[in-house]
């Protein structure tokens, strides 16, 4: 039976995700950006929380752990770095897996935004929860990691099947599109950016995205092709990525 994902906005621009394994009825919360919103959504749906699956330690991803756990009695699973806020009940790293009823989440190492960042991939349903590593038309800032580490993490995600649905944690897509257009004139990007701007005008979410769509239009995954436009060598590829990331950090559009 499939995994059902319930997505809802919270905080200023975060998304919360509740994932329900339909075979068992078990429910996971991916990160805890807003404990009150999460508990309200669980109540509205009539779902009982089993797990918190943290992607990284930042407060808008793990800051609600204690309140949600106290209210539900759930288990907290995440990378060791989550102990900066509160030690998880179970620590996981790349190569591990987590079971939610009959749904298996493979843990993928995706350090760069933070050193211990991870993603959760459900291969059967073709769903990936990627936290702040990969965004629709963007990627996370390198607060702790180095460009080579982040490029390697992005390639791990790019290697997933093209039809994988990617649930990233923020609604940054319109801003990301404006930057992407400043470094890439590919027609596919232009068409996607127009669709993104129109969707946001209608108040519609641009998440989830897909791996295939990101490979085709995301400037961070296309960095080696864009190297001449950002004054970087195309090889090694991580240097091209570093130049695109630096351009985004300085972008004012």
MDAnalysis code that builds the backbone (N, CA, C; Angstrom):
import MDAnalysis as mda
import numpy as np

u = mda.Universe.empty(759, n_residues=253, atom_resindex=np.repeat(np.arange(253), 3), trajectory=True)
u.add_TopologyAttr("name", ["N", "CA", "C"] * 253)
u.add_TopologyAttr("resid", np.arange(1, 254))
u.add_TopologyAttr("resname", ["UNK", "UNK", "UNK", "UNK", "UNK", "UNK", "UNK", "UNK", "UNK", "UNK", "UNK", "UNK", "UNK", "UNK", "UNK", "UNK", "UNK", "UNK", "UNK", "UNK", "UNK", "UNK", "UNK", "UNK", "UNK", "UNK", "UNK", "UNK", "UNK", "UNK", "UNK", "UNK", "UNK", "UNK", "UNK", "UNK", "UNK", "UNK", "UNK", "UNK", "UNK", "UNK", "UNK", "UNK", "UNK", "UNK", "UNK", "UNK", "UNK", "UNK", "UNK", "UNK", "UNK", "UNK", "UNK", "UNK", "UNK", "UNK", "UNK", "UNK", "UNK", "UNK", "UNK", "UNK", "UNK", "UNK", "UNK", "UNK", "UNK", "UNK", "UNK", "UNK", "UNK", "UNK", "UNK", "UNK", "UNK", "UNK", "UNK", "UNK", "UNK", "UNK", "UNK", "UNK", "UNK", "UNK", "UNK", "UNK", "UNK", "UNK", "UNK", "UNK", "UNK", "UNK", "UNK", "UNK", "UNK", "UNK", "UNK", "UNK", "UNK", "UNK", "UNK", "UNK", "UNK", "UNK", "UNK", "UNK", "UNK", "UNK", "UNK", "UNK", "UNK", "UNK", "UNK", "UNK", "UNK", "UNK", "UNK", "UNK", "UNK", "UNK", "UNK", "UNK", "UNK", "UNK", "UNK", "UNK", "UNK", "UNK", "UNK", "UNK", "UNK", "UNK", "UNK", "UNK", "UNK", "UNK", "UNK", "UNK", "UNK", "UNK", "UNK", "UNK", "UNK", "UNK", "UNK", "UNK", "UNK", "UNK", "UNK", "UNK", "UNK", "UNK", "UNK", "UNK", "UNK", "UNK", "UNK", "UNK", "UNK", "UNK", "UNK", "UNK", "UNK", "UNK", "UNK", "UNK", "UNK", "UNK", "UNK", "UNK", "UNK", "UNK", "UNK", "UNK", "UNK", "UNK", "UNK", "UNK", "UNK", "UNK", "UNK", "UNK", "UNK", "UNK", "UNK", "UNK", "UNK", "UNK", "UNK", "UNK", "UNK", "UNK", "UNK", "UNK", "UNK", "UNK", "UNK", "UNK", "UNK", "UNK", "UNK", "UNK", "UNK", "UNK", "UNK", "UNK", "UNK", "UNK", "UNK", "UNK", "UNK", "UNK", "UNK", "UNK", "UNK", "UNK", "UNK", "UNK", "UNK", "UNK", "UNK", "UNK", "UNK", "UNK", "UNK", "UNK", "UNK", "UNK", "UNK", "UNK", "UNK", "UNK", "UNK", "UNK", "UNK", "UNK", "UNK", "UNK", "UNK", "UNK", "UNK", "UNK", "UNK", "UNK", "UNK", "UNK", "UNK", "UNK", "UNK", "UNK", "UNK"])
u.atoms.positions = np.array([
    [0.851, -1.190, 0.000],
    [0.000, 0.000, 0.000],
    [0.885, 1.238, 0.000],
    [0.392, 2.340, -0.530],
    [1.262, 3.507, -0.733],
    [1.484, 4.338, 0.522],
    [2.415, 5.259, 0.376],
    [2.676, 6.275, 1.385],
    [1.882, 7.518, 1.009],
    [1.100, 8.035, 1.945],
    [0.355, 9.276, 1.740],
    [1.121, 10.418, 2.392],
    [1.345, 11.498, 1.648],
    [2.054, 12.663, 2.172],
    [1.085, 13.828, 2.298],
    [0.999, 14.367, 3.491],
    [0.191, 15.558, 3.747],
    [1.146, 16.721, 3.962],
    [1.040, 17.729, 3.124],
    [1.926, 18.893, 3.145],
    [1.144, 20.123, 3.583],
    [1.783, 20.963, 4.409],
    [1.102, 22.168, 4.873],
    [2.133, 23.263, 5.133],
    [1.785, 24.520, 4.896],
    [2.716, 25.618, 5.146],
    [2.773, 25.943, 6.629],
    [3.936, 26.408, 7.076],
    [4.089, 26.846, 8.451],
    [5.264, 27.809, 8.538],
    [5.363, 28.484, 9.683],
    [6.339, 29.556, 9.852],
    [6.215, 30.536, 8.680],
    [7.318, 31.166, 8.285],
    [7.241, 32.158, 7.224],
    [7.211, 31.520, 5.846],
    [8.056, 30.516, 5.636],
    [8.136, 29.913, 4.302],
    [8.492, 28.435, 4.351],
    [8.323, 27.794, 5.520],
    [8.567, 26.353, 5.636],
    [7.363, 25.557, 5.162],
    [7.626, 24.296, 4.850],
    [6.558, 23.314, 4.707],
    [6.731, 22.244, 5.778],
    [5.596, 21.809, 6.331],
    [5.576, 20.640, 7.184],
    [5.082, 19.460, 6.379],
    [5.566, 18.256, 6.723],
    [5.167, 17.042, 6.016],
    [4.814, 15.955, 7.020],
    [3.643, 15.383, 6.841],
    [3.243, 14.186, 7.559],
    [3.122, 13.063, 6.537],
    [3.761, 11.934, 6.813],
    [3.764, 10.803, 5.885],
    [3.127, 9.601, 6.565],
    [2.090, 9.046, 5.933],
    [1.345, 7.927, 6.530],
    [1.506, 6.662, 5.697],
    [2.014, 5.615, 6.338],
    [2.094, 4.306, 5.717],
    [0.703, 3.685, 5.761],
    [0.096, 3.542, 4.596],
    [-1.314, 3.127, 4.563],
    [-1.508, 1.684, 5.000],
    [-0.476, 0.854, 4.888],
    [-0.621, -0.542, 5.301],
    [-0.767, -0.681, 6.807],
    [-0.060, 0.149, 7.552],
    [-0.046, 0.026, 9.009],
    [-0.754, 1.166, 9.724],
    [-0.933, 2.287, 9.041],
    [-1.475, 3.482, 9.679],
    [-0.445, 4.273, 10.450],
    [0.820, 3.834, 10.444],
    [1.852, 4.572, 11.154],
    [2.177, 5.874, 10.416],
    [2.536, 6.895, 11.193],
    [2.726, 8.240, 10.652],
    [4.077, 8.789, 11.095],
    [4.770, 9.418, 10.153],
    [6.013, 10.116, 10.458],
    [5.848, 11.592, 10.156],
    [6.497, 12.400, 10.947],
    [6.616, 13.834, 10.698],
    [8.044, 14.080, 10.238],
    [8.213, 14.672, 9.066],
    [9.554, 14.969, 8.589],
    [9.917, 16.357, 9.060],
    [10.846, 16.414, 10.031],
    [11.258, 17.639, 10.692],
    [10.103, 18.237, 11.504],
    [10.441, 19.197, 12.359],
    [9.442, 19.799, 13.251],
    [9.580, 21.319, 13.231],
    [9.272, 21.955, 12.102],
    [9.429, 23.402, 12.027],
    [8.514, 24.171, 12.964],
    [7.325, 23.638, 13.226],
    [6.322, 24.363, 14.014],
    [5.479, 23.334, 14.746],
    [5.787, 23.114, 16.023],
    [5.118, 22.056, 16.776],
    [3.613, 22.265, 16.821],
    [3.177, 23.508, 17.043],
    [1.738, 23.759, 17.131],
    [1.021, 23.414, 15.845],
    [1.604, 23.795, 14.709],
    [0.980, 23.491, 13.418],
    [0.950, 21.993, 13.171],
    [2.025, 21.299, 13.527],
    [2.084, 19.852, 13.324],
    [1.010, 19.154, 14.149],
    [0.902, 19.510, 15.410],
    [-0.096, 18.868, 16.277],
    [-1.513, 19.184, 15.810],
    [-1.726, 20.400, 15.313],
    [-3.046, 20.754, 14.784],
    [-3.395, 19.929, 13.559],
    [-2.430, 19.723, 12.667],
    [-2.686, 18.926, 11.462],
    [-2.946, 17.468, 11.813],
    [-2.189, 16.930, 12.767],
    [-2.447, 15.555, 13.207],
    [-3.868, 15.412, 13.748],
    [-4.291, 16.381, 14.548],
    [-5.638, 16.331, 15.106],
    [-6.694, 16.424, 14.025],
    [-6.476, 17.318, 13.079],
    [-7.445, 17.489, 11.985],
    [-7.585, 16.215, 11.163],
    [-6.469, 15.533, 10.925],
    [-6.483, 14.324, 10.110],
    [-6.894, 13.085, 10.895],
    [-6.808, 13.165, 12.222],
    [-7.074, 11.990, 13.045],
    [-5.956, 10.973, 12.990],
    [-4.724, 11.435, 12.742],
    [-3.566, 10.566, 12.647],
    [-2.794, 10.569, 13.961],
    [-2.184, 9.425, 14.287],
    [-1.352, 9.281, 15.483],
    [0.106, 9.188, 15.067],
    [0.937, 10.046, 15.610],
    [2.332, 10.130, 15.179],
    [3.170, 9.010, 15.786],
    [3.987, 8.386, 14.931],
    [4.889, 7.314, 15.336],
    [6.332, 7.788, 15.419],
    [6.771, 8.553, 14.401],
    [8.168, 8.945, 14.276],
    [8.305, 10.413, 13.923],
    [9.355, 11.031, 14.400],
    [9.893, 12.257, 13.829],
    [11.152, 11.859, 13.063],
    [11.254, 12.255, 11.809],
    [12.439, 12.007, 10.994],
    [13.111, 13.346, 10.724],
    [14.179, 13.628, 11.433],
    [14.904, 14.886, 11.254],
    [15.928, 14.767, 10.132],
    [16.036, 15.840, 9.331],
    [17.057, 15.893, 8.287],
    [18.331, 16.573, 8.769],
    [18.204, 17.548, 9.668],
    [19.373, 18.239, 10.203],
    [18.971, 19.009, 11.455],
    [19.937, 19.682, 12.045],
    [19.741, 20.188, 13.407],
    [19.140, 21.581, 13.495],
    [19.027, 22.323, 12.409],
    [18.600, 23.721, 12.513],
    [17.256, 23.856, 13.222],
    [17.057, 24.937, 13.982],
    [15.845, 25.082, 14.790],
    [14.535, 25.023, 14.002],
    [14.538, 25.465, 12.736],
    [13.305, 25.381, 11.963],
    [13.109, 23.990, 11.361],
    [13.921, 23.026, 11.820],
    [13.762, 21.630, 11.401],
    [13.696, 20.675, 12.590],
    [14.323, 21.035, 13.680],
    [14.309, 20.169, 14.857],
    [13.847, 20.882, 16.118],
    [13.523, 22.161, 16.000],
    [13.167, 22.936, 17.186],
    [11.877, 22.524, 17.854],
    [10.992, 21.839, 17.132],
    [9.735, 21.398, 17.724],
    [9.773, 19.981, 18.245],
    [10.935, 19.331, 18.205],
    [11.024, 17.919, 18.596],
    [10.465, 17.661, 19.988],
    [10.923, 18.432, 20.979],
    [10.549, 18.151, 22.362],
    [9.045, 18.284, 22.564],
    [8.444, 19.346, 22.006],
    [7.007, 19.551, 22.209],
    [6.187, 18.479, 21.511],
    [6.582, 18.121, 20.291],
    [5.831, 17.093, 19.557],
    [5.985, 15.736, 20.234],
    [7.188, 15.408, 20.682],
    [7.403, 14.131, 21.359],
    [6.622, 14.074, 22.666],
    [6.604, 15.175, 23.414],
    [5.873, 15.197, 24.678],
    [4.380, 14.997, 24.455],
    [3.855, 15.528, 23.365],
    [2.425, 15.438, 23.094],
    [2.006, 14.096, 22.506],
    [2.924, 13.400, 21.842],
    [2.548, 12.198, 21.099],
    [3.245, 10.929, 21.562],
    [4.361, 11.061, 22.264],
    [5.130, 9.883, 22.661],
    [5.888, 9.234, 21.529],
    [6.074, 9.944, 20.422],
    [6.730, 9.376, 19.253],
    [8.226, 9.205, 19.484],
    [8.868, 8.460, 18.585],
    [10.317, 8.278, 18.593],
    [10.942, 9.328, 17.683],
    [12.073, 9.888, 18.115],
    [12.797, 10.873, 17.316],
    [13.998, 10.203, 16.662],
    [14.054, 10.280, 15.334],
    [15.129, 9.678, 14.559],
    [15.819, 10.787, 13.777],
    [17.144, 10.777, 13.751],
    [17.839, 11.805, 12.994],
    [19.338, 11.643, 13.066],
    [20.074, 12.515, 12.383],
    [21.535, 12.473, 12.449],
    [22.038, 12.890, 13.817],
    [23.262, 12.504, 14.124],
    [23.820, 12.790, 15.449],
    [23.817, 14.275, 15.756],
    [23.936, 15.128, 14.742],
    [24.014, 16.569, 14.978],
    [22.747, 17.148, 15.597],
    [21.633, 16.430, 15.532],
    [20.390, 16.914, 16.151],
    [20.561, 17.064, 17.653],
    [21.564, 16.391, 18.225],
    [21.841, 16.530, 19.658],
    [22.200, 17.963, 20.034],
    [22.520, 18.822, 19.052],
    [22.749, 20.234, 19.356],
    [21.483, 20.874, 19.922],
    [20.321, 20.302, 19.589],
    [19.050, 20.760, 20.152],
    [18.584, 19.801, 21.239],
    [18.502, 18.528, 20.917],
    [18.165, 17.478, 21.892],
    [18.536, 16.155, 21.253],
    [19.159, 15.279, 22.002],
    [19.651, 14.009, 21.462],
    [18.483, 13.187, 20.920],
    [18.569, 12.724, 19.667],
    [17.490, 11.879, 19.143],
    [17.464, 10.520, 19.827],
    [16.319, 9.868, 19.777],
    [16.213, 8.529, 20.347],
    [17.038, 7.529, 19.548],
    [17.112, 7.756, 18.245],
    [17.892, 6.879, 17.372],
    [18.680, 7.733, 16.393],
    [20.000, 7.519, 16.345],
    [20.843, 8.230, 15.391],
    [21.000, 7.397, 14.127],
    [20.898, 8.064, 12.967],
    [21.074, 7.391, 11.686],
    [22.033, 8.206, 10.821],
    [22.607, 7.527, 9.847],
    [23.521, 8.168, 8.911],
    [23.341, 7.521, 7.537],
    [24.037, 8.070, 6.548],
    [23.928, 7.529, 5.213],
    [24.215, 6.042, 5.167],
    [23.372, 5.286, 4.469],
    [23.488, 3.834, 4.393],
    [22.554, 3.101, 5.335],
    [22.032, 3.791, 6.342],
    [21.039, 3.196, 7.240],
    [19.665, 3.225, 6.571],
    [18.704, 2.599, 7.233],
    [17.311, 2.727, 6.787],
    [16.398, 2.788, 8.001],
    [15.219, 3.342, 7.772],
    [14.207, 3.499, 8.821],
    [12.909, 2.921, 8.291],
    [12.226, 2.121, 9.092],
    [10.940, 1.550, 8.698],
    [9.803, 2.335, 9.353],
    [8.824, 2.681, 8.541],
    [7.559, 3.249, 9.010],
    [6.493, 2.260, 8.586],
    [6.109, 1.368, 9.490],
    [5.223, 0.287, 9.081],
    [5.906, -0.528, 7.994],
    [5.302, -0.613, 6.820],
    [5.873, -1.365, 5.699],
    [6.680, -0.480, 4.748],
    [6.758, 0.799, 5.032],
    [7.511, 1.719, 4.179],
    [8.943, 1.816, 4.660],
    [9.866, 1.587, 3.727],
    [11.297, 1.687, 4.043],
    [11.834, 3.020, 3.527],
    [12.463, 3.766, 4.427],
    [13.181, 4.979, 4.049],
    [14.677, 4.694, 4.101],
    [15.330, 4.795, 2.962],
    [16.786, 4.719, 2.937],
    [17.358, 6.084, 3.294],
    [18.366, 6.085, 4.127],
    [18.998, 7.325, 4.571],
    [20.156, 7.645, 3.630],
    [20.140, 8.869, 3.076],
    [21.173, 9.314, 2.144],
    [21.964, 10.434, 2.803],
    [23.273, 10.311, 2.801],
    [24.126, 11.363, 3.335],
    [24.105, 12.556, 2.392],
    [23.737, 13.726, 2.900],
    [23.639, 14.920, 2.059],
    [24.238, 16.132, 2.767],
    [25.410, 15.972, 3.371],
    [26.048, 17.062, 4.077],
    [26.455, 18.203, 3.157],
    [26.533, 19.382, 3.738],
    [26.911, 20.580, 3.001],
    [26.224, 21.797, 3.592],
    [24.905, 21.753, 3.641],
    [24.149, 22.813, 4.326],
    [24.516, 22.781, 5.810],
    [24.451, 21.604, 6.411],
    [25.104, 21.293, 7.677],
    [25.952, 20.058, 7.432],
    [26.893, 19.805, 8.324],
    [27.829, 18.702, 8.072],
    [27.153, 17.342, 8.088],
    [26.145, 17.177, 8.957],
    [25.522, 15.873, 9.109],
    [24.166, 15.724, 8.444],
    [23.808, 16.638, 7.565],
    [22.494, 16.623, 6.913],
    [22.259, 15.278, 6.221],
    [21.020, 14.795, 6.307],
    [20.629, 13.563, 5.626],
    [19.291, 13.768, 4.916],
    [18.988, 12.862, 3.990],
    [17.694, 12.821, 3.323],
    [17.106, 11.430, 3.502],
    [15.798, 11.324, 3.301],
    [15.084, 10.057, 3.450],
    [14.416, 9.718, 2.118],
    [14.690, 8.515, 1.592],
    [14.208, 8.115, 0.268],
    [13.386, 6.842, 0.360],
    [12.138, 6.932, -0.079],
    [11.224, 5.789, -0.186],
    [11.223, 5.354, -1.650],
    [12.006, 4.314, -1.953],
    [12.185, 3.898, -3.342],
    [10.913, 3.313, -3.939],
    [10.124, 2.625, -3.147],
    [8.919, 1.983, -3.675],
    [7.922, 3.024, -4.172],
    [7.737, 4.076, -3.409],
    [6.778, 5.116, -3.776],
    [7.417, 6.247, -4.577],
    [8.747, 6.242, -4.667],
    [9.429, 7.284, -5.417],
    [9.310, 8.647, -4.770],
    [9.625, 8.713, -3.471],
    [9.490, 9.944, -2.688],
    [10.780, 10.197, -1.923],
    [11.263, 11.433, -1.965],
    [12.448, 11.819, -1.201],
    [12.155, 13.072, -0.399],
    [12.483, 13.030, 0.871],
    [12.415, 14.196, 1.748],
    [13.844, 14.694, 1.925],
    [14.126, 15.892, 1.395],
    [15.517, 16.320, 1.241],
    [15.900, 17.498, 2.129],
    [15.023, 17.939, 3.009],
    [15.365, 19.023, 3.918],
    [15.801, 20.270, 3.171],
    [16.991, 20.758, 3.498],
    [17.508, 21.988, 2.895],
    [18.700, 21.732, 1.972],
    [18.843, 20.518, 1.466],
    [19.935, 20.246, 0.531],
    [19.566, 20.682, -0.876],
    [18.480, 20.177, -1.394],
    [18.018, 20.501, -2.742],
    [16.678, 21.202, -2.642],
    [16.560, 22.356, -3.309],
    [15.293, 23.066, -3.409],
    [14.815, 23.056, -4.853],
    [13.549, 23.347, -5.057],
    [13.056, 23.581, -6.409],
    [13.810, 24.778, -6.979],
    [14.599, 24.525, -8.020],
    [15.437, 25.529, -8.681],
    [16.545, 26.084, -7.777],
    [16.874, 25.398, -6.708],
    [17.903, 25.919, -5.819],
    [18.571, 24.834, -5.015],
    [19.396, 25.270, -4.065],
    [20.008, 24.373, -3.090],
    [20.276, 25.177, -1.829],
    [20.573, 24.490, -0.751],
    [20.802, 25.166, 0.519],
    [22.124, 25.906, 0.567],
    [22.175, 26.935, 1.397],
    [23.446, 27.628, 1.645],
    [24.421, 26.684, 2.341],
    [25.683, 26.942, 2.133],
    [26.718, 26.132, 2.770],
    [27.098, 26.766, 4.110],
    [26.284, 26.527, 5.122],
    [26.559, 27.090, 6.432],
    [27.726, 26.396, 7.122],
    [27.891, 25.107, 6.870],
    [28.939, 24.344, 7.553],
    [29.862, 23.595, 6.592],
    [29.347, 23.135, 5.488],
    [30.127, 22.298, 4.596],
    [30.895, 23.084, 3.549],
    [31.592, 22.350, 2.696],
    [32.389, 22.901, 1.609],
    [31.731, 22.568, 0.269],
    [32.073, 23.321, -0.790],
    [31.444, 23.074, -2.094],
    [31.572, 21.639, -2.589],
    [32.736, 21.028, -2.422],
    [32.891, 19.657, -2.917],
    [31.939, 18.702, -2.205],
    [31.771, 18.886, -0.887],
    [30.845, 18.044, -0.128],
    [29.416, 18.239, -0.622],
    [29.009, 19.486, -0.800],
    [27.642, 19.762, -1.229],
    [27.399, 19.260, -2.648],
    [28.371, 19.436, -3.527],
    [28.209, 18.938, -4.894],
    [28.027, 17.420, -4.886],
    [28.823, 16.737, -4.072],
    [28.689, 15.285, -3.965],
    [27.306, 14.906, -3.446],
    [26.807, 15.649, -2.461],
    [25.469, 15.375, -1.927],
    [24.399, 15.588, -2.995],
    [24.512, 16.662, -3.745],
    [23.535, 16.928, -4.801],
    [23.571, 15.835, -5.862],
    [24.752, 15.320, -6.160],
    [24.839, 14.242, -7.145],
    [24.204, 12.961, -6.627],
    [24.285, 12.715, -5.330],
    [23.598, 11.537, -4.778],
    [22.092, 11.651, -5.021],
    [21.560, 12.847, -4.850],
    [20.131, 13.037, -5.103],
    [19.835, 12.990, -6.594],
    [20.693, 13.570, -7.413],
    [20.479, 13.564, -8.865],
    [20.508, 12.150, -9.425],
    [21.159, 11.231, -8.735],
    [21.219, 9.842, -9.189],
    [19.935, 9.068, -8.902],
    [19.010, 9.640, -8.142],
    [17.722, 8.978, -7.922],
    [16.924, 8.981, -9.224],
    [15.937, 8.102, -9.362],
    [15.143, 8.079, -10.592],
    [14.521, 9.437, -10.898],
    [14.432, 9.772, -12.181],
    [13.951, 11.088, -12.589],
    [12.545, 11.388, -12.090],
    [11.707, 10.351, -11.929],
    [10.324, 10.597, -11.514],
    [10.172, 10.667, -9.992],
    [11.277, 10.643, -9.253],
    [11.209, 10.767, -7.794],
    [10.611, 12.112, -7.413],
    [9.585, 12.091, -6.581],
    [9.002, 13.331, -6.060],
    [9.863, 13.849, -4.914],
    [10.253, 15.101, -5.014],
    [11.190, 15.702, -4.074],
    [10.451, 16.704, -3.204],
    [10.399, 16.412, -1.904],
    [9.759, 17.307, -0.942],
    [10.854, 18.087, -0.227],
    [11.061, 19.335, -0.665],
    [12.019, 20.223, -0.010],
    [11.283, 21.081, 1.009],
    [12.033, 21.664, 1.934],
    [11.426, 22.172, 3.160],
    [10.986, 23.626, 3.118],
    [11.238, 24.332, 2.013],
    [10.899, 25.756, 1.959],
    [10.288, 26.127, 0.611],
    [9.467, 27.155, 0.625],
    [8.896, 27.730, -0.603],
    [9.794, 28.893, -1.039],
    [10.883, 28.534, -1.680],
    [11.856, 29.508, -2.164],
    [11.857, 29.612, -3.690],
    [10.934, 28.953, -4.357],
    [11.106, 28.704, -5.786],
    [11.074, 29.966, -6.633],
    [10.227, 30.925, -6.321],
    [10.172, 32.137, -7.135],
    [11.483, 32.902, -7.043],
    [12.016, 33.047, -5.833],
    [13.306, 33.720, -5.678],
    [14.411, 32.937, -6.375],
    [14.373, 31.622, -6.267],
    [15.364, 30.801, -6.954],
    [15.264, 30.961, -8.472],
    [14.040, 31.066, -8.968],
    [13.849, 31.231, -10.414],
    [14.438, 32.546, -10.908],
    [14.273, 33.599, -10.124],
    [14.834, 34.892, -10.536],
    [16.356, 34.813, -10.648],
    [16.975, 34.141, -9.696],
    [18.423, 33.966, -9.805],
    [18.769, 33.086, -10.997],
    [18.080, 31.975, -11.145],
    [18.401, 31.049, -12.234],
    [18.380, 31.752, -13.587],
    [17.411, 32.619, -13.784],
    [17.307, 33.342, -15.056],
    [18.488, 34.285, -15.271],
    [19.165, 34.673, -14.196],
    [20.305, 35.580, -14.332],
    [21.566, 34.868, -14.802],
    [21.594, 33.537, -14.699],
    [22.792, 32.794, -15.093],
    [22.535, 31.761, -16.184],
    [21.281, 31.592, -16.584],
    [20.942, 30.525, -17.533],
    [19.814, 31.007, -18.434],
    [20.004, 30.886, -19.740],
    [18.972, 31.314, -20.687],
    [18.328, 30.133, -21.400],
    [18.410, 28.956, -20.798],
    [17.824, 27.771, -21.414],
    [16.310, 27.923, -21.541],
    [15.722, 27.576, -22.684],
    [14.270, 27.727, -22.860],
    [13.445, 26.953, -21.848],
    [13.917, 25.785, -21.453],
    [13.161, 25.004, -20.469],
    [13.078, 25.732, -19.139],
    [14.162, 26.395, -18.754],
    [14.145, 27.183, -17.527],
    [13.182, 28.346, -17.651],
    [13.226, 29.049, -18.763],
    [12.337, 30.197, -18.944],
    [10.876, 29.776, -18.827],
    [10.532, 28.660, -19.439],
    [9.148, 28.177, -19.370],
    [8.784, 27.791, -17.942],
    [9.705, 27.142, -17.264],
    [9.414, 26.759, -15.887],
    [9.267, 27.980, -14.998],
    [10.140, 28.960, -15.160],
    [10.071, 30.169, -14.335],
    [8.730, 30.868, -14.522],
    [8.259, 30.959, -15.746],
    [6.952, 31.587, -15.995],
    [5.853, 30.836, -15.258],
    [5.911, 29.501, -15.288],
    [4.905, 28.694, -14.600],
    [4.996, 28.892, -13.084],
    [6.215, 28.999, -12.567],
    [6.406, 29.212, -11.129],
    [5.831, 30.551, -10.699],
    [6.142, 31.602, -11.438],
    [5.645, 32.932, -11.078],
    [4.111, 32.952, -11.108],
    [3.532, 32.302, -12.096],
    [2.068, 32.262, -12.193],
    [1.461, 31.476, -11.036],
    [2.086, 30.362, -10.685],
    [1.575, 29.550, -9.579],
    [1.622, 30.314, -8.266],
    [2.704, 31.034, -8.044],
    [2.818, 31.783, -6.799],
    [1.826, 32.943, -6.754],
    [1.553, 33.548, -7.898],
    [0.532, 34.599, -7.951],
    [-0.830, 34.049, -7.546],
    [-1.072, 32.777, -7.850],
    [-2.340, 32.132, -7.486],
    [-2.292, 31.559, -6.069],
    [-1.170, 31.697, -5.391],
    [-1.037, 31.166, -4.036],
    [-0.810, 29.677, -3.977],
    [-0.346, 29.088, -5.077],
    [-0.148, 27.650, -5.143],
    [1.278, 27.275, -4.744],
    [1.421, 26.113, -4.149],
    [2.739, 25.601, -3.786],
    [3.484, 25.137, -5.028],
    [4.812, 25.268, -4.979],
    [5.654, 24.743, -6.057],
    [6.409, 23.491, -5.615],
    [6.106, 22.986, -4.470],
    [6.664, 21.767, -3.898],
    [5.530, 20.752, -3.798],
    [5.742, 19.484, -4.183],
    [7.016, 18.865, -4.543],
    [7.429, 19.156, -5.982],
    [8.706, 18.888, -6.224],
    [9.259, 18.911, -7.566],
    [9.677, 17.479, -7.904],
    [10.428, 17.290, -8.976],
    [10.950, 15.958, -9.312],
    [12.441, 16.051, -9.621],
    [13.113, 14.955, -9.481],
    [14.537, 14.915, -9.804],
    [14.763, 15.268, -11.272],
    [13.946, 14.730, -12.162],
    [14.124, 15.012, -13.583],
    [13.979, 16.485, -13.901],
    [12.995, 17.130, -13.298],
    [12.784, 18.555, -13.540],
    [13.955, 19.366, -13.009],
    [14.475, 18.995, -11.864],
    [15.618, 19.728, -11.311],
    [16.870, 19.523, -12.165],
    [17.101, 18.323, -12.630],
    [18.268, 18.086, -13.489],
    [18.187, 18.914, -14.774],
    [16.977, 19.153, -15.244],
    [16.803, 19.888, -16.497],
    [16.911, 21.389, -16.327],
    [16.595, 21.923, -15.136],
    [16.436, 23.378, -15.010],
    [17.125, 24.001, -13.811],
    [17.562, 23.232, -12.836],
    [18.140, 23.793, -11.611],
    [19.584, 24.219, -11.887],
    [19.926, 25.490, -11.696],
    [21.275, 25.947, -12.043],
    [22.378, 25.289, -11.234],
    [22.064, 24.803, -10.045],
    [23.087, 24.165, -9.227],
    [23.416, 22.767, -9.728],
    [22.437, 22.066, -10.266],
    [22.709, 20.770, -10.879],
    [23.291, 20.931, -12.280],
    [23.041, 22.063, -12.916],
    [23.550, 22.360, -14.254],
    [24.849, 23.170, -14.212],
    [25.461, 23.282, -13.051],
    [26.584, 24.205, -12.861],
    [27.706, 24.036, -13.884],
    [28.160, 22.817, -14.214],
    [29.250, 22.725, -15.195],
    [28.893, 23.333, -16.549],
    [27.629, 23.274, -16.944],
    [27.201, 23.873, -18.205],
    [27.194, 25.393, -18.132],
    [27.049, 25.925, -16.936],
    [26.936, 27.369, -16.748],
    [28.271, 28.016, -16.374],
    [29.313, 27.211, -16.280],
    [30.600, 27.717, -15.808],
    [31.076, 28.968, -16.547],
    [31.002, 29.029, -17.896],
    [31.483, 30.247, -18.559],
    [30.733, 31.503, -18.144],
    [29.463, 31.366, -17.812],
    [28.649, 32.527, -17.457],
    [28.939, 33.032, -16.052],
    [29.535, 32.182, -15.226],
    [29.854, 32.608, -13.857],
    [31.364, 32.675, -13.640],
    [32.125, 32.613, -14.734],
    [33.569, 32.793, -14.653],
    [34.293, 31.687, -13.927],
    [33.879, 30.450, -14.174],
    [34.484, 29.322, -13.471],
    [34.867, 28.235, -14.465],
    [35.828, 27.383, -14.114],
    [36.110, 26.219, -14.946],
    [34.973, 25.211, -14.852],
    [34.730, 24.496, -15.923],
    [33.683, 23.470, -15.902],
    [34.126, 22.238, -15.130],
    [35.411, 22.032, -15.024],
    [35.958, 20.893, -14.287],
    [37.075, 21.375, -13.364],
    [37.172, 20.851, -12.163],
    [36.238, 19.894, -11.578],
    [34.869, 20.517, -11.343],
    [33.863, 19.692, -11.472],
    [32.492, 20.200, -11.451],
    [32.171, 20.954, -10.169],
    [32.752, 20.552, -9.057],
    [32.403, 21.232, -7.804],
    [32.860, 22.682, -7.798],
    [33.898, 23.018, -8.590],
    [34.318, 24.413, -8.659],
    [33.297, 25.251, -9.424],
    [32.715, 24.669, -10.468],
    [31.625, 25.361, -11.157],
    [30.446, 25.550, -10.222],
    [30.131, 24.504, -9.460],
    [29.058, 24.628, -8.477],
    [29.364, 25.733, -7.474],
    [30.595, 25.786, -6.982],
    [30.973, 26.800, -5.996],
    [30.767, 28.200, -6.554],
    [31.069, 28.396, -7.840],
    [30.890, 29.714, -8.450],
    [29.414, 30.072, -8.557],
    [28.573, 29.112, -8.915],
    [27.135, 29.374, -9.001],
    [26.587, 29.668, -7.612],
    [27.051, 28.918, -6.593],
    [26.580, 29.155, -5.226],
    [27.007, 30.543, -4.742],
    [28.222, 30.958, -5.060],
    [28.690, 32.282, -4.658],
    [27.882, 33.356, -5.350],
    [27.551, 33.146, -6.619],
    [26.731, 34.127, -7.346],
    [25.361, 34.241, -6.729],
    [24.784, 33.125, -6.292],
    [23.472, 33.171, -5.648],
    [23.559, 33.890, -4.303],
    [24.625, 33.658, -3.563],
    [24.769, 34.309, -2.252],
    [24.851, 35.831, -2.398],
    [25.388, 36.285, -3.523],
    [25.536, 37.721, -3.741],
    [24.383, 38.333, -4.525],
    [23.443, 37.519, -4.995],
    [22.371, 37.990, -5.881],
    [21.390, 38.865, -5.120],
    [21.016, 39.978, -5.715],
    [20.104, 40.925, -5.075],
    [18.762, 41.029, -5.791],
    [18.536, 40.232, -6.796],
    [17.310, 40.363, -7.597],
    [16.091, 39.781, -6.909],
])
